[in-house]
Amino acid sequence: MDQVASLIQAMLAPGIMISACGLLILGMNNKYSLVVNRIRTLNEEKGNLQKLPIQKSSSILMK
């Protein structure tokens, strides 16, 4: 009976480890994509501010 249990453990352990690593990578990818999206949004806002005339952009910053 012990041999059967250790055989099952030996068969399941690699699959569980691969699944755990996949979940970890998926979570990291989600966080990375949120950071990249936020950087793109900030760059777009920065570009929009740079296109405005100086008087308008300074009045926006003062608000």
N, C-alpha and C positions, 0 to 999 in steps of 0.2 A: 504494500500500500504506500509506503514511503517513496518507493521508486516512481510510482504513478504521480504522486504529488510533486516531486521534484522535476519530473518530465514536463508536467503541465506548467510549472513555474518557469522552466527553461524556455518553453515555447511562447509563453505570454509576455515575459519580461521585455524582449526587444520591441514588440509591438506597442507596449505601453510607453516605453521610453521614446519611441519615434513619435507617438501621438502627443506626448508631453512636450517634446521639443517643437513640434509643429504648432501647438497652441502658444508656446512662448514666442516663437517667431511671428505668429499672427498678431499677438498683442503688441509686440514691438513695432511691427509694420503699421498698425493702426495709429500708434502714438507718433511715429515718424511722419505719417501722412498728415496728421493734424498740425504738426509743427510746420511742415512745408506749406500747407494751405494758408496758415496764418502769416508766414513770411511773404507769400505771394500777395495776400491782401494788403499787408503793410506797404509793400513796394508799389502796389497800384495806387494806394492812397497818397504815398509820397510823390509819385509821378503826377497825380492830379493836382496836388498843391503846387508843384513846380510849374505847371502850365498856367496857373492863375497869375494875373498881374500882381505886382508887389503890394499895392494898396489893399486889394481884396484878400490876399493870403494873410497879411498881417492882421486884418480885422477878424478873420476867422480864428487865428491863433489867440487873439485877445479874449475871445468869448469863453 
